[in-house]
Amino acid sequence: MADSKKKNTSKIKNEAEKEAELAVNQKQASGKKEQTSNESKATQSGGGKTKPEDMTKEGIKDLKAILKELTDEGREKGMLTYREIEDAFEKVDISPEQIEKVYETLEKLGIEIVADNIEEEFEDFQFTDGLEDADLDDLSVPEGISIDDPVRMYLKEIGKVPLLQGDEEIELAKRMEQGDEEAKKRLAEANLRLVVSIAKRYVGRGMLFLDLIQEGNLGLIKAVEKFDYRKGFKFSTYATWWIRQAITRAIADQARTIRIPVHMVETINKLIRVSRQLLQELGRDPTPEEIAKEMGMSEDKVREIMKISQEPVSLETPIGEEEDSHLGDFIPDDDAPAPAESAAFTLLKEQLIDVLDTLTPREEKVLRLRFGLDDGRARTLEEVGREFNVTRERIRQIEAKALRKLRHPSRSKKLKDFLD
């Protein structure tokens, strides 16, 4: 098992280093074309970051080291936040396209990337470019999703809206500051395809594709309201974080029939990742004890998390090829009496009524009230006394007399068979 872990760790490190080197090479190839622009940005930011055209072997080594450090930390914690990744690359000039590659690499290695305090993420935001227009133009539906008319119509409709240039975004933002609602609408509509591009990544997590898009649209609207063009980065870069947060929050809140708190959802996801990892290493399903040891928590806690993570099943779920019956039809009711007991109870009730008919009307009513034979609620002597407007002692005497009559063999023999 130790050798297997070493092999997996070595494989992860090699993949991480390859991705880092690929990102650096891409950046170096585009560095000459963007030299003037990057020098201008470096002058405005006051230096401190490694420029791509000046990237040496030391720079490449640093980038690999950063990615390796992130990978090790992510494997240990089971997840990383966007802020942690951003801070790790703070000293390296890396574009949003390349940071997306970093995200993809980490996710392939089984490391989940989660949002932290989104307001703080925007205060010191470092990236100064948006997603590629090619991504925004990608309105294809993810695999496994059937195309119905509403989805097709929506994608066709938003595809008609032209994308905005950087100067157009700034102009619209200035008009929004003056209260122009039309400018706000124009900025939101031009970025609807960005929402679709991001929503595709979250398909299969318990929500319909259209629902994911709608939740992402709410995040887009929030981004439009809070966008500050003076920060110097494109709107699509800023909006991406709000859209991701809106979608992930909606999945946590709505994807399950019984809502689970966000922090517990993250713990469940971590448990699932650890279980899959151990399944590959051991060649069998891991035990709760093994999962607990890997996650660094108690076995009881792991069992509790596994119980919480179970999905409820509807009793109306169709069963059989013809689907003419439901799951609820096959689940016994432990509280329901057995047929034999129910039949015996019915016969006892009939015999009891016959026996009570042999008593006087007052005695019969006193016994019915005292033992709750009609409604199941037994009355006290005082309550029955108020009913007949007599004392408790008198009711006790009537009850005792009626019971003596029932014990007479002529009456009791009818009920003895039910005592076994």
C-alpha positions as a printed NumPy array, in Angstrom:
array([[  0.   ,   0.   ,   0.   ],
       [  2.894,   2.384,   0.8  ],
       [  4.5  ,   1.642,  -2.613],
       [  1.174,   2.37 ,  -4.322],
       [  0.902,   5.739,  -2.568],
       [  4.475,   6.625,  -3.59 ],
       [  3.714,   5.779,  -7.221],
       [  0.54 ,   7.894,  -7.175],
       [  2.407,  10.808,  -5.574],
       [  5.176,  10.572,  -8.173],
       [  2.637,  10.489, -10.98 ],
       [  0.853,  13.546,  -9.586],
       [  4.111,  15.475,  -9.296],
       [  5.069,  14.651, -12.887],
       [  1.671,  15.747, -14.203],
       [  1.825,  18.968, -12.199],
       [  5.324,  19.757, -13.492],
       [  4.276,  19.082, -17.091],
       [  1.287,  21.427, -16.771],
       [  3.46 ,  24.121, -15.196],
       [  6.072,  23.836, -17.952],
       [  3.357,  23.962, -20.627],
       [  1.897,  27.114, -19.083],
       [  5.334,  28.763, -18.958],
       [  6.148,  27.829, -22.562],
       [  2.835,  29.234, -23.778],
       [  3.454,  32.439, -21.908],
       [  6.99 ,  32.762, -23.294],
       [  5.746,  32.198, -26.845],
       [  3.228,  35.014, -26.512],
       [  5.596,  37.249, -24.532],
       [  7.202,  38.938, -27.534],
       [  3.851,  39.925, -29.014],
       [  2.662,  41.36 , -25.733],
       [  5.965,  42.97 , -24.685],
       [  4.808,  46.572, -25.04 ],
       [  1.54 ,  45.897, -23.282],
       [  3.185,  43.965, -20.439],
       [  5.827,  46.633, -19.885],
       [  3.057,  49.192, -19.569],
       [  1.231,  47.02 , -17.051],
       [  4.416,  46.4  , -15.084],
       [  5.056,  50.15 , -14.932],
       [  1.526,  50.812, -13.643],
       [  1.701,  48.069, -11.027],
       [  5.079,  49.231,  -9.742],
       [  6.965,  46.003, -10.473],
       [  7.297,  43.   ,  -8.206],
       [  6.015,  40.413, -10.702],
       [  8.105,  38.317, -13.07 ],
       [  7.479,  39.413, -16.645],
       [  7.085,  36.585, -19.186],
       [  9.801,  37.871, -21.523],
       [ 12.245,  37.887, -18.601],
       [ 11.256,  34.37 , -17.478],
       [ 14.477,  32.434, -16.912],
       [ 15.134,  28.891, -15.873],
       [ 14.822,  30.147, -12.316],
       [ 11.389,  31.564, -13.151],
       [ 10.266,  28.272, -14.649],
       [ 11.603,  26.464, -11.607],
       [  9.695,  28.843,  -9.314],
       [  6.466,  28.27 , -11.242],
       [  6.887,  24.505, -11.   ],
       [  7.605,  24.814,  -7.295],
       [  4.454,  26.895,  -6.766],
       [  2.281,  24.362,  -8.578],
       [  3.904,  21.473,  -6.696],
       [  3.314,  23.25 ,  -3.383],
       [ -0.334,  23.866,  -4.282],
       [ -0.739,  20.225,  -5.321],
       [  0.722,  18.93 ,  -2.058],
       [ -1.44 ,  21.293,  -0.007],
       [ -4.549,  20.393,  -1.979],
       [ -3.94 ,  16.678,  -1.612],
       [ -3.532,  17.097,   2.123],
       [ -6.641,  19.261,   2.626],
       [ -8.707,  17.76 ,  -0.187],
       [ -9.493,  21.226,  -1.545],
       [ -8.108,  24.701,  -2.25 ],
       [ -9.785,  28.102,  -2.372],
       [ -9.522,  30.493,  -5.306],
       [ -7.849,  33.016,  -2.997],
       [ -5.124,  30.521,  -2.029],
       [ -4.322,  29.832,  -5.688],
       [ -4.335,  33.542,  -6.543],
       [ -1.988,  34.355,  -3.652],
       [  0.381,  31.544,  -4.656],
       [  0.873,  33.065,  -8.14 ],
       [  0.981,  36.67 ,  -6.919],
       [  4.672,  37.102,  -7.838],
       [  4.269,  35.578, -11.307],
       [  2.557,  37.31 , -14.223],
       [  0.104,  34.628, -15.35 ],
       [ -2.951,  35.185, -17.539],
       [ -6.515,  34.015, -16.761],
       [ -6.233,  31.439, -19.563],
       [ -3.209,  29.919, -17.869],
       [ -4.752,  30.062, -14.404],
       [ -7.714,  28.173, -15.901],
       [ -5.229,  25.478, -16.95 ],
       [ -3.972,  25.378, -13.379],
       [ -7.575,  24.916, -12.169],
       [ -8.128,  22.085, -14.646],
       [ -4.882,  20.385, -13.599],
       [ -5.776,  20.545,  -9.91 ],
       [ -9.3  ,  19.235, -10.57 ],
       [ -7.902,  16.334, -12.619],
       [ -5.763,  15.432,  -9.624],
       [ -8.907,  15.221,  -7.475],
       [ -8.448,  18.569,  -5.713],
       [-11.681,  20.54 ,  -5.393],
       [-11.507,  24.313,  -5.785],
       [-14.056,  26.128,  -3.626],
       [-14.98 ,  29.766,  -3.167],
       [-14.133,  31.596,   0.033],
       [-15.261,  35.109,   1.027],
       [-16.077,  36.48 ,  -2.405],
       [-16.094,  40.127,  -1.315],
       [-12.458,  39.811,  -0.184],
       [-11.506,  38.11 ,  -3.434],
       [-12.362,  41.215,  -5.43 ],
       [-10.595,  43.769,  -3.215],
       [ -7.051,  42.718,  -4.239],
       [ -7.861,  40.986,  -7.53 ],
       [ -4.654,  40.455,  -9.534],
       [ -5.729,  39.185, -12.937],
       [ -6.168,  41.811, -15.625],
       [ -7.691,  39.881, -18.478],
       [-10.926,  38.009, -19.143],
       [-11.787,  34.634, -20.588],
       [-11.076,  34.066, -24.243],
       [-13.823,  35.09 , -26.63 ],
       [-13.697,  31.558, -27.987],
       [-14.989,  30.333, -24.621],
       [-17.756,  32.913, -24.662],
       [-18.822,  31.838, -28.135],
       [-19.059,  28.201, -27.102],
       [-22.799,  27.655, -26.754],
       [-22.704,  23.91 , -27.27 ],
       [-24.585,  21.804, -24.754],
       [-22.473,  19.46 , -22.576],
       [-22.471,  15.743, -23.305],
       [-25.278,  13.734, -21.767],
       [-27.755,  16.631, -21.852],
       [-30.762,  16.161, -24.091],
       [-31.62 ,  19.218, -26.158],
       [-35.214,  20.269, -25.676],
       [-36.905,  23.35 , -27.091],
       [-36.377,  25.711, -24.102],
       [-32.601,  25.131, -24.061],
       [-32.293,  25.412, -27.83 ],
       [-34.36 ,  28.588, -27.923],
       [-32.384,  30.189, -25.104],
       [-28.989,  29.433, -26.646],
       [-30.169,  30.723, -30.009],
       [-31.493,  33.912, -28.44 ],
       [-28.363,  34.829, -26.458],
       [-26.173,  33.973, -29.447],
       [-27.64 ,  36.968, -31.287],
       [-26.225,  39.456, -28.763],
       [-22.792,  40.754, -29.863],
       [-19.846,  40.725, -27.461],
       [-18.462,  43.957, -26.035],
       [-14.99 ,  45.404, -26.462],
       [-13.064,  46.737, -23.476],
       [-13.797,  50.384, -24.271],
       [-17.5  ,  49.568, -24.707],
       [-17.598,  47.958, -21.252],
       [-16.031,  51.06 , -19.724],
       [-18.511,  53.304, -21.516],
       [-21.456,  51.226, -20.274],
       [-20.034,  51.211, -16.735],
       [-19.81 ,  55.005, -16.78 ],
       [-23.416,  55.251, -17.949],
       [-24.467,  52.826, -15.194],
       [-22.939,  55.142, -12.593],
       [-25.263,  57.846, -13.87 ],
       [-28.27 ,  55.558, -13.364],
       [-28.699,  54.313, -16.945],
       [-30.696,  51.069, -16.604],
       [-30.395,  50.367, -20.328],
       [-26.592,  50.255, -20.006],
       [-26.894,  47.775, -17.128],
       [-29.177,  45.595, -19.238],
       [-26.817,  45.759, -22.232],
       [-23.791,  44.718, -20.151],
       [-25.663,  41.767, -18.648],
       [-27.08 ,  40.525, -21.967],
       [-23.669,  40.668, -23.655],
       [-22.276,  38.259, -21.039],
       [-25.081,  35.689, -20.901],
       [-23.005,  33.253, -22.957],
       [-20.283,  33.468, -20.294],
       [-22.82 ,  32.06 , -17.824],
       [-23.573,  29.153, -20.173],
       [-19.853,  28.417, -20.561],
       [-19.398,  28.24 , -16.776],
       [-22.673,  26.393, -16.059],
       [-21.605,  23.531, -18.352],
       [-18.888,  22.601, -15.858],
       [-21.454,  21.902, -13.129],
       [-23.792,  19.586, -15.061],
       [-24.572,  16.324, -13.271],
       [-24.488,  17.693,  -9.732],
       [-28.199,  17.445,  -9.02 ],
       [-29.598,  20.429, -10.946],
       [-30.937,  20.814, -14.481],
       [-28.815,  22.643, -17.039],
       [-31.341,  25.476, -17.379],
       [-31.526,  25.869, -13.605],
       [-27.738,  26.177, -13.45 ],
       [-27.877,  28.867, -16.131],
       [-30.576,  30.79 , -14.283],
       [-28.645,  30.689, -11.009],
       [-25.545,  31.837, -12.859],
       [-27.547,  34.701, -14.34 ],
       [-28.341,  35.88 , -10.811],
       [-24.614,  35.977, -10.098],
       [-24.08 ,  37.891, -13.358],
       [-26.625,  40.512, -12.307],
       [-24.811,  40.884,  -8.98 ],
       [-21.526,  41.341, -10.836],
       [-23.069,  44.032, -13.065],
       [-24.22 ,  45.958, -10.007],
       [-20.797,  45.796,  -8.313],
       [-18.483,  46.175, -11.342],
       [-15.862,  48.922, -11.006],
       [-14.14 ,  49.667, -14.319],
       [-11.437,  51.699, -12.52 ],
       [ -9.828,  48.471, -11.263],
       [ -8.489,  47.919, -14.778],
       [ -9.661,  44.382, -15.574],
       [-12.303,  43.106, -17.97 ],
       [-15.857,  42.582, -16.807],
       [-15.84 ,  38.882, -17.797],
       [-12.93 ,  38.214, -15.429],
       [-14.739,  39.887, -12.54 ],
       [-18.135,  38.332, -13.313],
       [-16.725,  34.798, -13.478],
       [-16.244,  34.711,  -9.71 ],
       [-19.786,  35.883,  -8.971],
       [-21.264,  33.399, -11.449],
       [-19.283,  30.512,  -9.951],
       [-20.305,  31.471,  -6.446],
       [-24.005,  31.729,  -7.385],
       [-23.991,  28.319,  -9.081],
       [-22.066,  26.487,  -6.344],
       [-24.258,  28.034,  -3.648],
       [-27.408,  26.994,  -5.536],
       [-26.139,  23.425,  -5.901],
       [-25.47 ,  23.259,  -2.166],
       [-28.901,  24.697,  -1.327],
       [-31.165,  23.096,  -3.947],
       [-29.58 ,  19.963,  -5.39 ],
       [-30.775,  17.736,  -2.541],
       [-34.304,  16.986,  -1.367],
       [-33.11 ,  17.587,   2.203],
       [-30.821,  20.613,   2.364],
       [-27.338,  20.08 ,   3.776],
       [-25.268,  23.05 ,   5.059],
       [-22.531,  24.278,   2.724],
       [-19.692,  23.324,   5.085],
       [-21.078,  19.783,   5.351],
       [-21.38 ,  19.543,   1.549],
       [-17.655,  20.308,   1.293],
       [-16.907,  17.62 ,   3.901],
       [-19.046,  15.09 ,   2.011],
       [-17.245,  15.9  ,  -1.248],
       [-13.906,  15.39 ,   0.476],
       [-15.075,  12.034,   1.869],
       [-16.16 ,  10.933,  -1.618],
       [-12.779,  11.894,  -3.089],
       [-10.898,  10.022,  -0.359],
       [-13.136,   6.963,  -0.845],
       [-12.43 ,   6.905,  -4.591],
       [ -8.707,   7.297,  -3.989],
       [ -8.659,   4.405,  -1.495],
       [-10.771,   2.292,  -3.867],
       [ -8.068,   2.651,  -6.536],
       [ -5.257,   1.923,  -4.097],
       [ -6.874,  -1.035,  -2.306],
       [ -8.858,  -2.54 ,  -5.179],
       [-11.968,  -2.734,  -2.971],
       [-14.392,  -0.466,  -1.154],
       [-12.632,   1.125,   1.832],
       [-13.995,   0.614,   5.34 ],
       [-15.12 ,   3.577,   7.482],
       [-12.055,   2.969,   9.669],
       [ -9.686,   3.334,   6.683],
       [-11.474,   6.473,   5.484],
       [-11.335,   7.963,   8.984],
       [ -7.585,   7.347,   9.192],
       [ -7.001,   8.976,   5.799],
       [ -9.159,  12.02 ,   6.629],
       [ -7.82 ,  12.413,  10.15 ],
       [-11.148,  12.15 ,  11.968],
       [-12.972,   9.63 ,  14.149],
       [-14.716,   6.581,  12.717],
       [-18.021,   7.652,  14.289],
       [-17.757,  11.01 ,  12.533],
       [-17.15 ,   9.294,   9.179],
       [-20.189,   7.058,   9.695],
       [-22.277,  10.121,  10.539],
       [-21.124,  11.906,   7.364],
       [-21.873,   8.805,   5.267],
       [-25.361,   8.66 ,   6.758],
       [-25.983,  12.346,   6.035],
       [-24.755,  11.994,   2.447],
       [-27.339,   9.35 ,   1.555],
       [-29.876,  10.514,  -1.009],
       [-33.569,  10.044,  -0.101],
       [-35.613,   7.795,  -2.378],
       [-39.213,   8.6  ,  -3.281],
       [-41.84 ,   6.033,  -2.287],
       [-43.527,   6.856,  -5.608],
       [-40.557,   5.528,  -7.62 ],
       [-41.957,   3.204, -10.351],
       [-40.978,  -0.471, -10.02 ],
       [-40.959,  -3.161, -12.69 ],
       [-40.765,  -3.143, -16.464],
       [-44.335,  -1.919, -16.865],
       [-43.928,   0.545, -13.977],
       [-47.406,  -0.344, -12.732],
       [-46.329,  -0.46 ,  -9.075],
       [-44.335,   1.799,  -6.765],
       [-41.576,   1.327,  -4.214],
       [-43.972,   2.153,  -1.371],
       [-46.042,  -0.924,  -2.224],
       [-43.169,  -3.185,  -1.13 ],
       [-42.264,  -1.488,   2.157],
       [-44.032,  -3.041,   5.179],
       [-45.668,  -0.891,   7.837],
       [-44.222,  -2.108,  11.13 ],
       [-46.931,  -0.288,  13.089],
       [-49.849,  -1.855,  11.206],
       [-51.466,  -4.87 ,  12.952],
       [-51.213,  -8.302,  11.37 ],
       [-54.366,  -9.532,   9.576],
       [-54.973, -12.227,  12.223],
       [-54.687,  -9.685,  15.041],
       [-57.018,  -7.293,  13.264],
       [-59.656, -10.024,  12.763],
       [-59.401, -11.111,  16.421],
       [-59.803,  -7.512,  17.585],
       [-62.948,  -7.096,  15.476],
       [-64.492, -10.271,  16.916],
       [-63.589,  -9.181,  20.466],
       [-65.283,  -5.848,  19.923],
       [-68.452,  -7.538,  18.704],
       [-68.536,  -9.909,  21.709],
       [-67.857,  -7.036,  24.112],
       [-70.798,  -5.075,  22.744],
       [-73.048,  -8.116,  23.224],
       [-71.89 ,  -8.506,  26.846],
       [-72.341,  -4.799,  27.653],
       [-75.902,  -4.966,  26.351],
       [-76.729,  -7.262,  29.292],
       [-75.939,  -4.431,  31.771],
       [-78.144,  -1.482,  32.671],
       [-77.753,   1.622,  30.451],
       [-76.032,   3.54 ,  33.298],
       [-73.555,   0.72 ,  34.015],
       [-72.77 ,   0.302,  30.315],
       [-72.11 ,   4.04 ,  29.847],
       [-69.941,   4.219,  32.982],
       [-67.728,   1.368,  31.696],
       [-67.529,   2.89 ,  28.198],
       [-66.383,   6.242,  29.646],
       [-64.013,   4.779,  32.26 ],
       [-62.18 ,   2.505,  29.774],
       [-62.522,   4.72 ,  26.68 ],
       [-64.219,   2.017,  24.624],
       [-65.719,   4.518,  22.164],
       [-62.963,   7.096,  21.548],
       [-59.891,   5.522,  23.169],
       [-59.667,   8.125,  25.963],
       [-60.229,   6.781,  29.479],
       [-62.006,   9.207,  31.865],
       [-61.294,   9.69 ,  35.543],
       [-63.9  ,   9.044,  38.252],
       [-64.355,  12.797,  38.627],
       [-64.989,  13.332,  34.904],
       [-67.566,  10.527,  34.781],
       [-69.15 ,  11.884,  37.97 ],
       [-69.674,  15.276,  36.329],
       [-71.257,  13.5  ,  33.367],
       [-73.877,  11.873,  35.643],
       [-73.944,  14.717,  38.191],
       [-72.937,  12.38 ,  41.039],
       [-69.874,  11.981,  43.278],
       [-66.713,  10.07 ,  42.406],
       [-67.501,   7.497,  45.069],
       [-70.867,   6.755,  43.497],
       [-69.245,   6.21 ,  40.081],
       [-66.698,   3.87 ,  41.683],
       [-69.528,   1.827,  43.186],
       [-71.376,   1.603,  39.851],
       [-68.162,   0.535,  38.09 ],
       [-67.4  ,  -2.149,  40.682],
       [-70.928,  -3.534,  40.439],
       [-70.792,  -3.65 ,  36.622],
       [-67.447,  -5.473,  36.645],
       [-68.781,  -8.072,  39.107],
       [-71.621,  -8.768,  36.698],
       [-69.154,  -9.207,  33.806],
       [-67.169, -11.754,  35.846],
       [-70.22 , -13.987,  36.118],
       [-69.647, -17.213,  34.127],
       [-72.706, -16.553,  31.978],
       [-70.983, -13.445,  30.585],
       [-67.236, -14.103,  31.067],
       [-67.228, -17.365,  29.082],
       [-67.924, -15.35 ,  25.918],
       [-64.667, -13.399,  26.397],
       [-62.32 , -16.07 ,  27.816],
       [-61.25 , -17.281,  24.374],
       [-59.714, -13.853,  23.643],
       [-57.457, -13.916,  26.722],
       [-54.966, -16.439,  25.26 ]])
